[in-house]
Amino acid sequence: MTEAPHLQHDLAEFERRLGRLRQAALGPDGAPSAARAALETDEEELRGLVEQSRWWPARSPGGPEQGHEALPVAVVVTDGEGMITSANGHALDLLGLRAGIAVGKPLPDCVALHSRPLMRTVLRALGADGSHQVVRLQLTPRDGEPREATVAVSAADSSSGTILRWVLVPDAGQPGREGVAGDRVVVRPDDLDVLAVGAAFAELARVPEDGQEPGRTPYERIADLASAAVPGAAHVSVAGWNDRGEPAALSATSAWSVELNAAQARLDEGPAVDALRLGAALSAVEADAARLWPRWVTAVDPCPRAVLALPLTDGKEVVGTIAVYSHPDEAADPAAHLTALAPKLGTYAAAAGAAVGVARRLQESRRHVRQLREALESRPVIDQAKGIIMVQRGCSADEAFAALVEVSQRRNVRVRLVAQQLVDSVTARRRH
C-alpha cells in the first residue's frame, strides 16, 4: 500500500515503540503492566493511522487520477468551480503549464477572454445537473499561439464534492499540428468519432473508482468503453484470470462476442487465452484460426473471419486480454478491417491495462486497511479467550493462543470466531 510521507513516518515510529514494549515485557517486576498501558496508547494511535489510510489511497500517486497519464488525449480534472486539481502530460503540454503551476490554477485562465462566458455557463450547468457537455473553446497556452479545441466535459460526485473532467481535443490543421501530434489525438471540428474516442478514454480513467460499486469490476467498464474508444470494433471481449489462476471470460460487448469469449475459457483454447498466457499480440484470419484453435472454431457459430487479441498489462504483469472479432456479415475485407483497428486498439489496451493496475492497487490498499481494522477489533476477544484457557489449563499465553489456532485450523474458521465462541459459552454458563 502507498502511504503518505507522514503515515510512513508514524508507522515506522509505531514499529520502534512496539520493539521497546517487547523488551519491557521481559524486564523486571512491574514492567509488563507498564508495557500494557503503553501498548493501549499505541493501539489508539494505530486506529488513527488506519482511519487516515482509508482515504489516502485515492489521493496517493497510485490513485484513480493516475490513469489519465496513460491516455492519448489531454485531460484536466477540476473541482466544481473550475480549479485544476490534476492534469496529464498531454494537457500540461497543450496548455503550456508545469505540474506545480497547474494545480490550483483556474482552468478559465487558460482560455481566451471571449470563451470564458461560455465556460462559466458550462460550470454552472454541470454543477447543477451533472450532465455531459461538448463545447468549442479557444485555448491560450502560456507560450504559443491560441488554439481552437473541442472540449468534452463530464461531472462526477466524490467525497470532496463535484469533480469535472475536461477532455481537450485541439483542431487539426493548425500550425505544426496535423492529424496526430506524437501520440496525442487531435481532431477536426466535424470529426465526431475522434471526440467520442477522447471522451471514452477520459471515462476509462474512472475505471478504478468502479471497484467501489457493488458487483462492478474494472473489466466490465473496459469492455463497455471499447467500442467508443475504438470506432469500428463492434464485437469486443475481455478475458483474464479467475481465483484459481485459470483463464476466465470476464466481459464482452455483444451476444456473439460473449459466446466467443465463453467458449475460449471453457475449452482453454483460443486467441484471447493464448494472448493471456504468452503476453503477446495475436491475430489470425479464419483459415489460420481453424488450424491454431480447431476446437474453438468448431464450437462457435459463426466462426469469426478474423480476430485480433492484445494483452492488458499493468506495467509488471499481464492482467487480462482484449480481443476484437470480425463478423462474417459485417466486413468485406476482415483482415484489412482489423489491421486498421490495430493501432487504436493497442493504444486503448495500454490505457486499459494501466487502469486495471490502479484498480488492483486500490483494492489491495482497501484490503490491507480492512485487515488492520479486523485485527484491532479481534484483539480484545482473543485476549479474553486466552485468559480463559490459561486459567482452565494452567498454561502460558503462547500455549493458549496455540490452542485457539489449532481449533481454528481444525474447524477451518477464523481464530477470532473461535475465541468469540469460547467467551460466549463461558459467559452463558456463568449466567446460569
C-alpha angles and dihedrals in degrees: 000000000000112000131194114254092253090051091051090053093046094048091049091051089048090055091050091052091050089054091053091048091053089054092047091053088063094046132097126311114302094026096104094060091048090048090050092053091049091048091054089054091050090050090058090051090049090053088056092050090050091053091050091050089056092072102025099078093062090054099038126100086266093053128117097276089063087078090072091070091068093054123105091219135071110261127183124185119205138170121251091277094055098256110148114245097170142351132187124237095265091054093048090051092046093050095039093238136137118228094245092052097042098060109086094014117125109248091217087067087067095060131071119271093248090054096051098081089056090048091052089051090053091050092052093046095048092045090053104046108006093235129153120250137185118205140167115240136170112233120211110203117203089241118028143029124315113266132206113229141176110231127200113197128190133176131220133178122241137172089265096048136268119354120201123201116202118196107199113201112180120210119261119234096050119125111298093358123101124163098308124020105205103306094333121110117234125180145206113233092251096045098101093165092065091047089051088052090053092050091048092052090050089052089049089063087064092060094100089058091057088072086076091063114089112251093005122126129189090239093062092056091045091056092044092055097041097086092051094044093046107038110210094031099113098156112049131158133188123207133179144149126305125214091276093055093254128131112269135188105239108172145338140187103228139029090251094051089047088058093046092049095046093049091054092052092045095049095034087229136105144075096290092049093049092046088051094052098039097039088223138114116260131190134175142166120228097273093050092045091055089054097043099040108019098162092050093048090050093048098054130068120232103019113224114254090219137002136195121192125184130185122243111220130185093207094273109044144005108272099174147326135250120207133186122201133202113225116219092235098048112050126052091195106024095179092054090044093056092041088058091049095048099086093047093045090048091055091047093048091053092051093044092051090052090050091052090050092054091046091052093049091050090049091051090049092051091047091052091050090049091052092050091051092048091049091053092048093046099052099078095051092043090052090051092050091048090052091052092051092046091054094044096046102024091232136137126270091254091052091048092052091047088055091054091049092049092054090044092055094044092052094035093231132120121278090237091059092049090050093048092050091051093048091047093050094050091046091051092051092051091054091056 
